[in-house]
Amino acid sequence: MPGRPCWSCWRRRSDCRPSARLPGRAGQLLWALHEHPHRRFGELRRLLPGITEKVLASHLRELEADRVVRRVSYDEVPPRVEYSLTEDGKRLNDALEPLAAWGRERPNG
């Protein structure tokens, strides 16, 4: 990406990703599930550096209640739970893409 990285990416010494330009952690979570479907909690946490377990769990519960994220629990030992986007979640990501493009085009300031 041309230009300077955003402040949070500079602090982490990483590149800006489209998800870093979406509003809030919920937007980043939606983008992570879009790029990496059917992920477990720990995998999502690794995809979103700096997010706490409490915040991630809270966002996942909210998005599940809004029928944006699907939670599938498998009857296994040890227990396994996977998260993925619903059709509404995929449509929401499609609707947010112009916002992400707008954020990528803005100069970092």
N, C-alpha and C positions, 0 to 999 in steps of 0.2 A: 504494500500500500504506500503510495507516495506521501511525502510529508512526515511530520513528526508523529510518533505514536501518542495515543491518548495517555493521560496521566496514570491511570491504573495499570495500563500495559507497560508503561515506562518503569513504574515501581516494581512490577513483576519481571521486568526484562524479557517480555514476550511480544510477539507481534499482535497487532489488532486483528481480531476476527470479526465477521459480520455480527456475531452474537454480542460482541462487546459494545456494539452501537445500538442494540435494541434496548428499549426502556426497561430497566430493572432486572432483577434476577429471574422473574417469571419469564420475561422475554428470552433471556439467555437459556433457561431451561427448555423452553419450547424449541429454540433453535438446536440445542444439543440433541433433543429427541428426534428432530427432523433429520439431522445429519447422522445420528447413531440410533436407529430404531431398536426397540426391544432391549432396553438396558436395565440392569439391576441398580439398586440404590447406590452401592459403593462405586459402580462404574460412573454413574451420573455425578457423584461427588467429585470424582477425579477429573471429570470433564469440565467442572466449574470450580476452578481453584479459588480458594478464599471463602467459599460458602460453608456455613456450619451445618451440622446434621439437623439441628432444630429448624433452621430456616428452610433447608431443602425439604424436610418432611412436611413442614407447614405448607409450602408452595405446592408440593405434590398432592396433598389432601385437598387444597383449594381447587386446583385444576381438575382433580378427579371429581369433586362435587359439581363443578361446572361442566362436566362431561367433555373436557378437552383432552384429558389424559386417561388412559385405560390402565388399570392395575390388575394384573393376573397373578394369582397366588397358586403355586403348585404344591400338591400334597406330597412332599418329599422330605427326606431327612438328610442334611439340614434343610430347613424351609427355604424356598426360593420364591421371590417375587420379582416380576418384570413390569416395567412401565413402557408404554408406547403411546403415540398420538392416536386419537380417534379421528374419524372423518372430519368432525368439527374442528379438531386441533390442526389437522392438515390445512383446512380452509383458512383458519385463523393465521397460520404461518404464511400462507399465500397472500393474505391481506396485509400482513406486516412487512412483507418483502419490500414494497416501495418505501416504507419508512426506513428500513435498514439501508437501502440504496441511497436515500437522502442523507442519512447519517454518514455513510462512507464518503460521500461527495463533499461534505462540509469540511472546511479547514479546521484543523485542531487549534483550539485557542486557549 
